[in-house]
Amino acid sequence: MINSGEKNPKKIIQAMKEMITPLSSRIDYISIVDSESLREVKNISGKVLIALAVWFGKTRLIDNIVVNADTLTKR
């Protein structure tokens, strides 16, 4: 979505929830934050960190990725 130009973190988080929820999981958190200050962003630009924690049964999976929205190629 970011690669396609989406800058609203709420829309991206909602789409992620819709993809994850049907997998019999429980979302602990999904956050999109500034990659340096770790503060939530209102608009995606520059480098952002997308982090999430999701429970699958008794296992809690944690993952994150840094995305530089300014260098992505729009499709």
Secondary structure, DSSP 4 states (H G I P E B T S, - for coil): -TTTT---HHHHHHHHHHHHGGGT-EEEEEEEEETTT--B-SS--SEEEEEEEEEETTEEEEEEEEEETTTPPP-
